[in-house]
């Protein structure tokens, strides 16, 4: 029997990113086989997750205190302004601005200092940290530069403390994920465990800074993919998040950020119509948020000035906007708290209507210019204020509207960012923990479902992938031969084979049938052997033993080939083009470079394990491993039409 054939490849799938090394393929992952509830798995992650959680909690405390110090120096000390704070963090008081003329210069100064720190010491700390953490987990086996977390902490504290519109979750996530990466190096963890540890760190940082351990842990598993979960990270992330929350709460307090909103309840099913309408607005506003943010980021990238100056320009623009709408400054959580009460009615209507849009613009200027901070928190503020706007406009016009705006504020926070970040479950639980109220989950599910439907595959995090099968870490393992990818022809014994038994099995399968279908037929018929036919004639037999021996042989052969590939091998898909150099040729004759491996050949929904004699046809999709320097030549060889030689004169 032929072994899997070789050919080249590149970054994973359409993303074009490197898959790096493929560890853990040489031996089975016994922990995964035993299940995530095994004592060995839990014992290991209780220790590792606990250490990550301790650092996440302490890092969140340090970051919170740094923001407070920066705010005292910049906004309070220079501008004579203290933004309103949520109940769990300070005073919910609207104060006048003592020296408003200084605000644009203070926000510009904060952006300038932040830009100098970031681009001098760790340029990769630019922008929002959550996307960088996602990128590290998906594409770099969870590896992060040890310089990024401290630089991110200082730069983000200055950005937010000087009035820049940014969230605290990105830096908090990078601090704990960065420690998880460092700890993985010290413990010599495998690439798979490093990714789990970094995911747990991401969730622990978010869970600690928002005092929402359950939501943070679930979000760490959701936020990597558009339509999937990183299930292996759930238990480690939960352990790390609980420890991080406990450490943070022991120092900063356990009261939910927005207080115990226990008086809020969902009691009128007719209002589900209103929440559904709010879901439509949240989906549209979420798309606007992503479009505005990345559009502004693109404009700043085109700006021909030194990189470290750009955050100062963005900061100055935020300061000008803050003179008009103070709610666009800093985190904005205090304005959410105000909007949950009847104090919302005391705000000018134009301020309530404009604040969601102003927060989007201010965040785009702050972080899109290269400033350091998160986009998660501002997204919650946008959604919350959108819910407040909906209630403010409709409470006197629509029947059966709740007497308080709080339910719409809370559901708006969940629906807008939960949809555009593709983390609906984590977001619902997180906001519920931040408000101490679980009674709004039913209307929230309606709003999030509609918002997510409108958003589709659009996302605020550009590093996200569609699903686990698209991730470099999982793609190779997913592509290795399953029984469904093998045919009967790979495994049967020919009649002339001396080892073939001279029997007449009661049922028959075709030589080109899938091996899993054949085994299912044997199980249903309660037989251990079937006849194999080709063009109407019996050509051999197939038994369970033949099928399993073949399956194991194909996997062993594939792993031997992987071991022979260069250390920097990558994984990529190519589609055979009409008239290409390989169209109509077998893999044996296709002329692929020697240090490449064809993992699978797919025709439509049918994926097969390739052998040397496999013929390639136009439209076939090849999943290939190979070195980076072979990518372009393989693309030309497989996808582009072959050059036609000119006739001689």
Secondary structure, 3 states (H helix, E strand, C coil): CCCCCCCCCCCEHHHCECCCCCCCCCCCCHHHHHCCCCHHHHHHHHHHHHHHHHHHHHHHHHHHHHHHHHHHHHHHHHHCCCCCCCCCCCCCCCCCCCCHHHHHHHHHHHHHHHHHHHHHHCHHHCECHHHHHHHHHHHCCCCCCHHHHHHHHHHHHHHHHCCCCCECHHHHHHHHHHHHHHHHHHCCCCHHHHHHHHHHHHHHHHHHHCCCHHHHHHHHHHCCECCCCCCCHHHHHHHHHHHHHHHHHHHHCCCCCCCCCCCCCCCCHHHHHHHHHHHHHHHHHHHHHHHHHHHHHHHHHHCCCCHHHHHHHHHHHHHHHHHHCHHHCCCCHHHHHHHCCHHHHHCCHHHHHHHHHHHHHHHHHHHHCCCECECHHHHHHHHHHHHHHHHHHHCCCCCCCCCCCHHHHHHHHHHHHHHHCCCHHHHHHHHHHHHCCCCCHHHHHHHHHHHHHHHCCCCCCCCCECCHHHCHHHHHHHHCCCHHHCEHHHHCEECCCCCCCCCCCCCEEECCCEHHHHHHHHHHHCCCEEEEEECCEEEEEEEHHHHHHHHHHHHHHHHHHHHHCCCCCEEEEEECCCCECCCCCEHHHCCCCCCCEEEEEEECCEEECCCCCCECCCCCEEEEEECHHHHHHHHHHHHCECCCCCCCC
